[in-house]
Amino acid sequence: MIHRIVAVGKLREKHWQEAAFEYARRLRPYARMETTEVAEARIPDNASLADEKKAMDQEAAAILEKLKKHSGPVVVLDRQGRSLDSTELAAWLEARILEGRGETAWVIGGPLGLAPSVLQRADLVLSFSRMTFPHQLMRVILLEQIFRSFRIMHHEPYHK
């Protein structure tokens, strides 16, 4: 099983890097993790809506390019998406595995969110909350939830 995270922007702070590395390490017995970072579009401080749309479209083009050769399901994180608890996410993921889907792509947008073209590419638009989180923190939360899903699927203890 391969999980590919396609994320806008880099993990800049050392604490986010260490947390992401730790969950990726914990996932090794269950799945291979790959992370691809696409450049965060630059926007001026007083950006117009047109500037923001242009930036989102640039990020979308880079994300969709990374997904071109991807054959498995694509999960896009968006606060307007479907809300699942950890057990439901594990069941969704297990169903994809049982279908023979050997890879899953997980997409995390940047500070502006994601363009409609990326949302349309999704097999599942997933919301972790209606709240807004920093996209760097979201990567750590996503890794933790993928790890938790595998623990649930393997009937191993996990924090409830």
C-alpha positions as CSV (number, residue, x, y, z in Angstrom):
1,M,0.0,0.0,0.0
2,I,1.3,3.4,-1.0
3,H,0.0,6.7,0.4
4,R,1.1,9.8,-1.5
5,I,0.5,13.1,0.2
6,V,0.5,16.0,-2.2
7,A,0.8,19.2,-0.2
8,V,1.0,22.9,-1.0
9,G,4.0,24.4,0.7
10,K,6.8,23.1,2.8
11,L,7.0,22.1,6.4
12,R,9.2,24.9,7.6
13,E,9.3,24.6,11.3
14,K,11.4,21.9,12.9
15,H,8.6,20.7,15.2
16,W,6.3,20.0,12.3
17,Q,9.0,18.2,10.4
18,E,9.8,16.0,13.4
19,A,6.1,15.2,14.1
20,A,5.5,14.3,10.4
21,F,8.7,12.2,10.4
22,E,7.6,10.4,13.5
23,Y,4.2,9.4,12.1
24,A,5.7,8.4,8.8
25,R,8.1,6.2,10.8
26,R,5.2,4.6,12.6
27,L,3.4,3.9,9.3
28,R,6.3,1.9,7.8
29,P,5.1,-1.5,9.0
30,Y,1.7,-0.8,7.3
31,A,2.3,1.2,4.2
32,R,4.8,3.2,2.2
33,M,4.5,7.0,2.5
34,E,5.6,9.5,-0.1
35,T,5.2,13.2,0.2
36,T,5.3,15.7,-2.7
37,E,5.4,19.4,-2.0
38,V,4.2,21.8,-4.6
39,A,5.2,25.5,-4.4
40,E,2.9,27.8,-2.6
41,A,1.9,30.6,-5.0
42,R,3.1,34.1,-4.0
43,I,0.4,36.6,-3.5
44,P,0.7,40.3,-2.5
45,D,-0.4,41.4,1.0
46,N,-3.4,43.3,-0.4
47,A,-4.3,40.7,-3.0
48,S,-7.5,41.1,-4.9
49,L,-9.9,38.2,-5.4
50,A,-8.5,37.9,-8.9
51,D,-5.0,37.6,-7.5
52,E,-6.1,34.9,-5.1
53,K,-7.9,32.9,-7.8
54,K,-4.8,33.1,-10.0
55,A,-2.7,31.8,-7.1
56,M,-5.1,28.9,-6.4
57,D,-5.2,28.1,-10.1
58,Q,-1.4,27.9,-10.2
59,E,-1.3,25.6,-7.2
60,A,-4.2,23.5,-8.7
61,A,-2.2,23.0,-11.9
62,A,0.8,21.8,-10.0
63,I,-1.3,19.4,-7.8
64,L,-3.2,18.0,-10.8
65,E,0.2,17.5,-12.6
66,K,1.3,15.4,-9.7
67,L,-1.9,13.3,-9.8
68,K,-1.7,12.6,-13.6
69,K,-0.2,9.2,-13.3
70,H,-2.0,8.3,-10.0
71,S,-4.4,5.4,-10.5
72,G,-5.8,5.0,-7.0
73,P,-8.4,7.1,-5.1
74,V,-7.7,10.7,-4.4
75,V,-8.7,12.2,-1.1
76,V,-8.9,16.0,-0.9
77,L,-9.0,17.7,2.4
78,D,-11.4,20.6,2.5
79,R,-13.4,21.9,5.5
80,Q,-16.6,21.7,3.4
81,G,-16.1,18.0,2.7
82,R,-17.6,14.9,4.3
83,S,-16.9,14.4,7.9
84,L,-15.8,10.9,9.1
85,D,-14.7,9.7,12.5
86,S,-11.5,7.6,12.8
87,T,-13.4,4.3,12.6
88,E,-15.3,5.4,9.4
89,L,-12.1,6.6,7.8
90,A,-10.4,3.2,8.6
91,A,-13.4,1.4,7.0
92,W,-13.3,3.6,3.9
93,L,-9.6,3.0,3.5
94,E,-10.0,-0.8,4.2
95,A,-12.7,-0.9,1.5
96,R,-10.3,0.6,-1.0
97,I,-7.6,-1.9,-0.1
98,L,-10.1,-4.8,-0.5
99,E,-11.0,-3.4,-4.0
100,G,-7.3,-3.9,-4.9
101,R,-6.5,-0.2,-4.9
102,G,-2.8,-0.2,-4.0
103,E,-2.3,3.5,-3.7
104,T,-4.1,6.5,-2.3
105,A,-3.3,10.2,-2.8
106,W,-4.1,12.7,-0.1
107,V,-4.2,16.4,-1.1
108,I,-3.7,19.3,1.3
109,G,-4.1,22.8,0.0
110,G,-2.4,26.0,0.9
111,P,-3.5,29.0,2.9
112,L,-6.1,29.9,0.3
113,G,-7.6,26.5,0.0
114,L,-8.1,24.5,-3.2
115,A,-9.4,25.4,-6.6
116,P,-12.6,23.8,-7.8
117,S,-10.6,21.7,-10.3
118,V,-8.8,19.9,-7.5
119,L,-12.0,19.3,-5.6
120,Q,-13.6,17.8,-8.8
121,R,-10.7,15.4,-9.1
122,A,-11.4,13.9,-5.7
123,D,-12.9,10.5,-5.0
124,L,-13.5,11.7,-1.5
125,V,-13.6,15.3,-0.2
126,L,-12.8,14.9,3.5
127,S,-13.2,17.4,6.3
128,F,-11.4,17.0,9.5
129,S,-13.3,19.9,10.9
130,R,-15.2,23.0,9.8
131,M,-12.5,25.0,11.5
132,T,-9.4,26.2,9.6
133,F,-6.1,24.7,10.5
134,P,-2.6,25.8,9.4
135,H,-1.8,23.6,6.4
136,Q,1.5,22.5,8.0
137,L,-0.4,21.2,11.1
138,M,-2.9,19.5,8.8
139,R,-0.2,17.3,7.3
140,V,0.7,16.0,10.8
141,I,-3.0,15.5,11.7
142,L,-3.5,13.6,8.4
143,L,-0.5,11.3,9.0
144,E,-1.7,10.6,12.5
145,Q,-5.2,9.7,11.2
146,I,-3.7,7.4,8.5
147,F,-1.6,5.7,11.2
148,R,-4.7,5.4,13.4
149,S,-6.7,3.9,10.5
150,F,-4.1,1.1,10.1
151,R,-4.1,0.4,13.8
152,I,-7.9,0.1,13.7
153,M,-7.8,-2.1,10.6
154,H,-5.3,-4.4,12.3
155,H,-7.3,-4.6,15.5
156,E,-4.4,-3.0,17.4
157,P,-4.9,-0.7,20.4
158,Y,-5.2,3.0,19.7
159,H,-6.2,6.0,21.8
160,K,-9.9,6.6,21.8
